[in-house]
Amino acid sequence: MREIRDGVRRWLAAGEGVALAQVTKTWGSSPRVPGACMAVTADGRIAGSVSGGCIEGAIAQVALDCLDGHLSSLEKFHASTRRAQEVGLSCGGNIEVFVAALDAGLFACEDALIAADADYVRVTAVEEVAGAAEPGAEEAGTAPEPADAPDAEPFLGAVRDADPSPVLADISEGSAPFVGLSFLVADRAAAETALASPDGALAAGLSLAAVPDRADLVLIAPAAAADVRALASVAGAVAARPCTASTGHVVEGGLDWFFARMLSKPQLVCIGGVHIAVRLCEIAHVLGYRTVVIDPRGIFATDERFPAVDELVHAWPQAAFRDIPLTANTAVCALTHDPKIDVPALMAALDSPAFYIGSLGRSTTQWARWRALKEEGATDTDIDRIFGPIGLDLRGREPAEIALSVMAEITAVRHGSPYRLTTMLESAAKVEAEKKAKVHG
């Protein structure tokens, strides 16, 4: 949602209708993951994507139909079917995309949560379920390939009534949740702040309700769409899912609910305002990271050298980290080559849940850092969290090329890539063995 936010905000402010398409399920080699979004206006403008370009045209047409009739549709593309081949899905993947009109009030709240860099979850009822399974039956927004997928011709390109749609719903006849309904789950304080934002007028039609067994969370839903109490069990089931599940499905009340977790921006902390850090921050910015550069040497960490960095800190790392939290969403790169700066920074990073810690320098430098960290009390188990020499071995030598290799490694670690990565402990052990071999040789 973050990548389409600016366009959607601009279109809604101009009074235009917007449809939202969300990838809700994939299997095989589908081009985009569950949670990927695309927004479409009534005059056919597009932001974001739901594939590598192969089904966007078909989804855009469905979105226009949904906007025209205030309806919703779950589009199922199986690569081996004739219809999927017609729209261009030839990569061997299978994908399901839910399309519905976007509620302007709910988006106003969502926009405010994104602006505050708050975590939240968007939940949408995407399909009626016959013989509903237990809640949480499907994991992480993916599903095994159905047995009949190769031969079945899925229901494609048609628009289904939202049963009833948000616009056509007759509240007097009941307030049960319906296909197409979306709501948010967020931290209570963040939600209250979002609703009190300057765009609060748009969000005035929203209701808040408690999430079962979670005093810190609330659900936020269009007040006229359904009794929010009927959504409480859905919100509770979503809140009970592991925070590592970025997307997934829960089944409640005869409906399949897709959820997509929107996390705060990841953070990149560069120790040292060196040339590599300049390029590294530029690349990280494109990838959606908040960037911080820490260097006690004022000549390096300047606004002129880092025009786009989010925060420049002229302090020693151990002092800077008192005000800059290193969370599980943080990557730390020690880049100065100066042990007086890098070693305290690495020690502080080891005492945090940062998902990535990297150290610049060849293997002999890693060996020296290993010895220094051991003297400071770090164990080999601790040090094994540090990647060094930093970056994938792309053989590049220019600052931008090295920055690319570092960001590639950070991305690999963040997403659990199977690439073979080198740690400081491994590099130090190799140098140590070579030194011993020379002594005994």
C-alpha positions as CSV (number, residue, x, y, z in Angstrom):
1,M,0.0,0.0,0.0
2,R,2.9,2.4,0.7
3,E,4.0,2.4,-2.9
4,I,0.6,3.5,-4.3
5,R,-0.3,5.8,-1.4
6,D,0.7,9.1,-3.0
7,G,-1.3,8.5,-6.2
8,V,-4.4,7.2,-4.3
9,R,-4.3,10.2,-2.0
10,R,-4.2,12.6,-4.9
11,W,-7.0,10.9,-6.8
12,L,-9.3,10.7,-3.8
13,A,-8.6,14.4,-3.0
14,A,-9.8,15.2,-6.5
15,G,-13.0,13.4,-5.9
16,E,-12.2,10.4,-8.2
17,G,-13.3,6.9,-7.5
18,V,-10.5,4.4,-6.9
19,A,-10.5,0.6,-7.1
20,L,-8.0,-1.5,-5.2
21,A,-6.6,-4.8,-6.5
22,Q,-4.8,-7.0,-4.0
23,V,-2.9,-10.2,-4.7
24,T,-4.4,-12.6,-2.1
25,K,-2.9,-16.0,-3.1
26,T,-0.1,-17.4,-5.2
27,W,1.6,-20.6,-6.0
28,G,4.1,-21.7,-8.5
29,S,6.3,-19.0,-10.1
30,S,3.9,-16.1,-9.8
31,P,5.5,-12.7,-10.5
32,R,4.4,-10.8,-7.3
33,V,3.8,-11.9,-3.8
34,P,0.5,-11.8,-1.7
35,G,-0.1,-8.3,-0.5
36,A,1.0,-6.6,-3.7
37,C,-1.4,-3.8,-4.7
38,M,-2.6,-1.9,-7.7
39,A,-4.9,1.1,-7.7
40,V,-7.1,2.0,-10.7
41,T,-9.1,5.2,-11.3
42,A,-12.4,5.4,-13.2
43,D,-10.5,6.9,-16.2
44,G,-8.0,4.1,-16.3
45,R,-4.9,5.5,-14.5
46,I,-2.9,2.9,-12.6
47,A,-0.5,2.9,-9.6
48,G,1.4,-0.2,-8.5
49,S,1.1,-3.7,-9.9
50,V,-0.1,-7.2,-9.2
51,S,2.2,-9.0,-11.6
52,G,5.1,-8.5,-13.8
53,G,2.8,-6.8,-16.3
54,C,1.2,-10.0,-17.7
55,I,-2.3,-9.6,-16.1
56,E,-2.5,-5.9,-15.3
57,G,-4.7,-5.2,-18.4
58,A,-7.3,-7.7,-17.4
59,I,-7.3,-6.6,-13.8
60,A,-7.6,-3.0,-14.8
61,Q,-10.7,-3.8,-16.8
62,V,-12.2,-5.7,-13.8
63,A,-11.4,-2.7,-11.6
64,L,-13.3,-0.3,-14.0
65,D,-16.3,-2.7,-13.9
66,C,-16.2,-2.7,-10.1
67,L,-16.1,1.0,-9.9
68,D,-19.0,1.3,-12.4
69,G,-21.3,-1.0,-10.4
70,H,-19.9,-0.8,-6.8
71,L,-19.1,-4.5,-6.9
72,S,-16.2,-6.8,-6.1
73,S,-14.5,-9.7,-7.8
74,L,-12.0,-12.4,-6.9
75,E,-10.0,-13.1,-10.1
76,K,-8.3,-16.5,-10.4
77,F,-5.5,-17.0,-13.0
78,H,-4.1,-20.5,-13.4
79,A,-1.2,-20.4,-15.9
80,S,-2.2,-23.6,-17.7
81,T,-5.7,-22.5,-18.6
82,R,-6.7,-20.9,-21.8
83,R,-8.0,-17.7,-20.2
84,A,-4.7,-17.2,-18.4
85,Q,-2.8,-17.7,-21.6
86,E,-5.0,-15.1,-23.3
87,V,-4.2,-12.4,-20.8
88,G,-0.5,-13.2,-20.9
89,L,0.2,-15.3,-17.7
90,S,2.7,-17.6,-19.3
91,C,5.4,-17.8,-16.5
92,G,4.0,-21.0,-15.0
93,G,2.6,-19.3,-11.9
94,N,-0.9,-19.1,-10.5
95,I,-2.4,-16.0,-8.9
96,E,-5.6,-14.8,-7.3
97,V,-6.4,-11.1,-7.1
98,F,-9.3,-9.5,-5.2
99,V,-10.7,-6.3,-6.7
100,A,-13.1,-3.8,-5.1
101,A,-13.8,-0.1,-4.8
102,L,-11.6,1.5,-2.2
103,D,-13.3,3.1,0.8
104,A,-12.1,6.7,1.0
105,G,-12.6,7.1,4.7
106,L,-10.8,3.9,5.6
107,F,-7.9,4.9,3.3
108,A,-7.7,8.3,5.0
109,C,-7.0,6.5,8.3
110,E,-4.6,4.1,6.5
111,D,-2.8,7.1,5.0
112,A,-2.4,8.7,8.4
113,L,-1.0,5.4,9.9
114,I,1.5,5.2,7.1
115,A,2.5,8.8,7.6
116,A,3.1,8.1,11.3
117,D,5.2,5.0,10.3
118,A,2.9,2.8,12.4
119,D,2.4,-0.9,12.0
120,Y,-1.1,-2.0,11.0
121,V,-3.0,-4.8,9.2
122,R,-5.5,-4.5,6.4
123,V,-8.2,-7.2,6.4
124,T,-10.6,-8.0,3.5
125,A,-13.3,-10.5,3.1
126,V,-12.5,-12.0,-0.3
127,E,-14.7,-15.1,-0.7
128,E,-17.6,-17.0,0.8
129,V,-16.5,-20.4,2.1
130,A,-18.7,-23.4,1.9
131,G,-18.1,-25.8,4.9
132,A,-15.8,-23.3,6.5
133,A,-12.6,-24.7,8.0
134,E,-11.2,-23.7,11.4
135,P,-9.8,-20.2,11.7
136,G,-6.3,-19.7,10.4
137,A,-6.5,-22.8,8.1
138,E,-4.3,-21.3,5.4
139,E,-0.8,-19.9,6.1
140,A,1.0,-16.8,4.8
141,G,-1.2,-16.0,1.8
142,T,0.0,-18.9,-0.2
143,A,-1.7,-22.2,-1.0
144,P,-0.6,-25.5,-2.5
145,E,-1.4,-26.0,-6.1
146,P,-5.0,-27.4,-6.3
147,A,-5.2,-30.9,-7.8
148,D,-7.5,-29.7,-10.5
149,A,-5.5,-26.6,-11.4
150,P,-4.0,-27.8,-14.6
151,D,-7.4,-28.7,-16.2
152,A,-9.8,-26.4,-14.4
153,E,-10.9,-23.2,-16.1
154,P,-11.2,-20.8,-13.2
155,F,-13.9,-18.1,-13.1
156,L,-12.1,-15.1,-14.7
157,G,-12.9,-11.7,-15.9
158,A,-16.3,-11.5,-14.4
159,V,-17.6,-9.2,-11.7
160,R,-19.5,-10.6,-8.6
161,D,-21.9,-8.6,-6.5
162,A,-20.3,-7.8,-3.1
163,D,-23.3,-9.4,-1.4
164,P,-24.3,-6.7,-0.6
165,S,-21.8,-4.0,-1.8
166,P,-20.8,-1.2,0.7
167,V,-22.9,1.2,-1.4
168,L,-26.0,-0.9,-1.8
169,A,-26.0,-2.5,1.6
170,D,-29.4,-2.3,3.4
171,I,-28.3,-2.0,7.1
172,S,-31.8,-2.4,8.3
173,E,-31.9,-6.0,7.0
174,G,-28.8,-7.0,9.0
175,S,-25.2,-6.0,9.6
176,A,-23.3,-9.2,9.0
177,P,-19.9,-8.9,7.3
178,F,-19.9,-9.3,3.5
179,V,-17.5,-10.1,0.7
180,G,-15.7,-6.9,-0.2
181,L,-15.7,-5.4,3.3
182,S,-12.3,-4.2,4.5
183,F,-11.1,-3.0,8.0
184,L,-7.9,-2.2,9.7
185,V,-6.2,-3.5,12.9
186,A,-3.8,-1.1,14.6
187,D,-2.3,-0.1,17.8
188,R,-4.9,1.8,19.9
189,A,-2.8,4.9,20.4
190,A,-1.7,5.0,16.7
191,A,-5.3,4.6,15.5
192,E,-6.7,7.3,17.8
193,T,-3.9,9.7,16.5
194,A,-4.7,8.8,12.9
195,L,-8.4,9.5,13.3
196,A,-7.5,12.9,14.9
197,S,-5.3,13.8,12.0
198,P,-6.0,16.7,9.6
199,D,-7.8,14.3,7.3
200,G,-10.1,13.2,10.2
201,A,-13.1,14.6,8.3
202,L,-12.7,11.8,5.8
203,A,-12.3,9.3,8.5
204,A,-15.4,10.5,10.4
205,G,-17.5,7.6,9.1
206,L,-15.3,5.0,10.8
207,S,-15.9,3.1,14.0
208,L,-13.4,1.6,16.5
209,A,-13.8,-1.5,18.5
210,A,-11.7,-3.6,20.8
211,V,-9.8,-6.6,19.6
212,P,-10.5,-9.7,21.9
213,D,-7.6,-10.4,24.3
214,R,-5.6,-7.5,23.0
215,A,-6.1,-4.3,25.0
216,D,-3.4,-2.6,22.9
217,L,-5.2,-3.1,19.6
218,V,-8.4,-1.8,17.9
219,L,-10.1,-2.6,14.7
220,I,-11.2,0.3,12.5
221,A,-14.1,-0.2,10.1
222,P,-16.6,1.8,8.0
223,A,-19.4,2.5,10.5
224,A,-22.2,1.9,8.0
225,A,-20.7,-1.3,6.5
226,A,-21.3,-3.7,9.3
227,D,-21.6,-4.0,13.1
228,V,-18.0,-3.8,14.1
229,R,-18.7,-6.3,16.9
230,A,-19.3,-8.9,14.2
231,L,-15.7,-8.3,13.1
232,A,-14.1,-8.8,16.5
233,S,-13.5,-12.5,16.1
234,V,-11.9,-11.9,12.7
235,A,-9.6,-9.2,14.2
236,G,-8.8,-11.5,17.1
237,A,-7.8,-14.4,14.8
238,V,-5.6,-12.0,12.7
239,A,-4.0,-10.6,15.8
240,A,-3.2,-14.1,17.0
241,R,-1.2,-14.9,13.9
242,P,2.6,-14.6,14.3
243,C,4.0,-11.1,13.5
244,T,6.3,-12.8,11.1
245,A,3.3,-13.7,8.9
246,S,3.2,-10.7,6.6
247,T,0.1,-12.0,4.8
248,G,-2.4,-14.9,5.2
249,H,-5.9,-16.0,5.4
250,V,-8.3,-16.7,8.3
251,V,-11.8,-18.2,7.9
252,E,-14.5,-16.7,10.1
253,G,-18.3,-16.4,9.8
254,G,-18.4,-18.3,6.5
255,L,-16.0,-15.9,4.8
256,D,-12.3,-16.2,3.8
257,W,-10.5,-13.1,5.1
258,F,-7.2,-12.1,3.6
259,F,-4.9,-10.0,5.7
260,A,-1.8,-8.0,4.8
261,R,0.5,-6.7,7.5
262,M,1.9,-3.2,6.8
263,L,5.1,-2.7,8.8
264,S,6.9,0.5,9.6
265,K,9.8,1.4,7.3
266,P,12.9,-0.7,7.7
267,Q,15.9,1.4,9.0
268,L,19.5,1.5,7.6
269,V,22.1,2.8,10.0
270,C,25.5,3.6,8.4
271,I,28.4,4.0,10.8
272,G,30.7,6.4,8.9
273,G,29.9,9.1,6.4
274,V,32.1,7.6,3.8
275,H,31.6,7.5,0.0
276,I,30.1,4.0,0.1
277,A,27.5,5.3,2.7
278,V,26.5,8.1,0.3
279,R,25.5,5.5,-2.4
280,L,24.2,3.0,0.1
281,C,21.7,5.5,1.5
282,E,20.6,6.4,-2.0
283,I,19.9,2.8,-2.9
284,A,18.2,2.2,0.5
285,H,16.0,5.2,0.0
286,V,14.7,3.7,-3.3
287,L,13.9,0.5,-1.4
288,G,11.9,2.3,1.2
289,Y,14.3,2.4,4.1
290,R,14.7,5.2,6.6
291,T,18.4,6.1,6.5
292,V,20.7,7.3,9.3
293,V,24.3,8.2,9.1
294,I,26.4,8.3,12.3
295,D,29.9,9.8,12.4
296,P,31.7,11.8,15.1
297,R,33.8,13.4,12.3
298,G,31.8,16.3,11.2
299,I,33.8,16.7,8.0
300,F,32.3,13.5,6.6
301,A,28.7,13.6,7.8
302,T,27.5,16.8,6.1
303,D,24.2,17.8,4.5
304,E,26.0,18.4,1.2
305,R,27.3,14.9,1.0
306,F,24.0,13.3,2.2
307,P,21.2,15.5,0.7
308,A,18.6,12.7,0.9
309,V,19.5,11.0,4.2
310,D,16.8,11.1,6.9
311,E,19.0,11.7,9.8
312,L,22.7,12.8,10.2
313,V,24.2,12.3,13.7
314,H,27.5,13.9,14.7
315,A,28.3,11.6,17.7
316,W,30.1,8.5,18.7
317,P,27.9,5.4,18.0
318,Q,27.6,4.4,21.6
319,A,26.2,7.9,22.4
320,A,24.0,8.1,19.2
321,F,22.3,4.7,20.0
322,R,20.8,6.2,23.1
323,D,18.4,8.1,20.9
324,I,18.3,5.8,17.9
325,P,16.6,2.5,18.7
326,L,18.0,-0.5,16.9
327,T,15.0,-2.6,16.3
328,A,14.4,-6.0,14.6
329,N,13.7,-3.9,11.5
330,T,17.1,-2.3,11.5
331,A,20.3,-3.0,9.5
332,V,23.6,-1.7,10.8
333,C,26.7,-1.2,8.6
334,A,30.1,-0.4,10.1
335,L,31.9,1.4,7.3
336,T,34.7,3.6,8.7
337,H,37.6,1.2,8.8
338,D,38.5,2.9,12.1
339,P,38.3,0.5,15.0
340,K,37.7,3.4,17.5
341,I,34.4,3.9,15.7
342,D,33.5,0.6,14.3
343,V,34.1,-1.7,17.3
344,P,31.8,0.3,19.7
345,A,29.2,0.4,17.0
346,L,29.4,-3.4,16.4
347,M,29.2,-4.0,20.2
348,A,26.1,-1.9,20.5
349,A,24.5,-3.6,17.5
350,L,25.2,-7.0,19.0
351,D,23.3,-5.9,22.0
352,S,20.2,-5.2,19.9
353,P,17.7,-7.3,17.8
354,A,18.9,-5.7,14.5
355,F,18.2,-8.2,11.7
356,Y,21.5,-7.3,9.9
357,I,25.0,-6.3,11.1
358,G,27.7,-5.9,8.5
359,S,31.4,-4.9,8.8
360,L,33.4,-3.4,5.9
361,G,36.9,-4.7,5.2
362,R,38.8,-7.7,3.9
363,S,39.3,-10.9,5.8
364,T,42.3,-9.6,7.8
365,T,40.2,-6.6,8.9
366,Q,37.5,-9.0,10.0
367,W,40.1,-11.0,12.0
368,A,41.2,-7.8,13.7
369,R,37.6,-6.8,14.5
370,W,37.0,-10.3,15.9
371,R,39.9,-10.0,18.3
372,A,38.8,-6.5,19.4
373,L,35.2,-7.7,20.0
374,K,36.4,-10.7,21.9
375,E,38.4,-8.3,24.1
376,E,35.2,-6.3,24.7
377,G,33.5,-9.4,26.0
378,A,31.6,-10.6,22.9
379,T,31.4,-14.4,22.3
380,D,31.8,-16.2,19.1
381,T,28.1,-16.9,19.1
382,D,27.5,-13.2,19.3
383,I,30.1,-12.4,16.6
384,D,28.6,-14.9,14.2
385,R,25.7,-12.5,13.7
386,I,28.0,-10.1,11.9
387,F,28.5,-10.4,8.1
388,G,32.0,-9.7,6.9
389,P,33.5,-8.9,4.5
390,I,30.3,-6.9,4.1
391,G,28.2,-7.5,0.9
392,L,27.7,-10.1,-1.7
393,D,30.8,-10.8,-3.7
394,L,29.8,-9.1,-6.9
395,R,33.4,-8.2,-7.7
396,G,32.5,-4.5,-8.0
397,R,35.1,-1.9,-6.8
398,E,33.5,1.4,-7.2
399,P,31.6,2.9,-4.2
400,A,28.2,2.5,-5.9
401,E,29.0,-1.1,-6.9
402,I,30.1,-1.9,-3.3
403,A,26.9,-0.2,-2.0
404,L,24.9,-2.3,-4.4
405,S,26.5,-5.5,-3.0
406,V,25.8,-4.4,0.6
407,M,22.2,-3.7,-0.1
408,A,21.8,-7.0,-2.0
409,E,23.1,-8.8,1.1
410,I,20.8,-6.9,3.4
411,T,17.9,-7.8,1.2
412,A,19.0,-11.4,1.2
413,V,19.1,-11.6,5.0
414,R,15.9,-9.7,5.4
415,H,14.0,-12.1,3.2
416,G,15.7,-15.3,4.2
417,S,17.5,-15.9,0.9
418,P,19.4,-19.2,0.5
419,Y,22.5,-17.4,-0.8
420,R,25.7,-18.4,0.9
421,L,26.8,-15.4,2.9
422,T,30.1,-14.9,4.8
423,T,30.3,-14.0,8.5
424,M,33.0,-12.2,10.4
425,L,33.5,-15.4,12.5
426,E,34.2,-17.5,9.3
427,S,36.5,-14.9,7.9
428,A,38.4,-14.6,11.2
429,A,38.7,-18.4,11.6
430,K,40.1,-18.6,8.1
431,V,42.8,-16.0,8.8
432,E,43.5,-17.6,12.2
433,A,44.1,-20.9,10.5
434,E,46.4,-19.4,7.9
435,K,48.4,-17.7,10.6
436,K,48.8,-21.0,12.5
437,A,49.8,-22.8,9.3
438,K,52.6,-20.2,8.7
439,V,53.9,-20.6,12.2
440,H,54.0,-24.4,11.9
441,G,55.1,-24.4,8.3
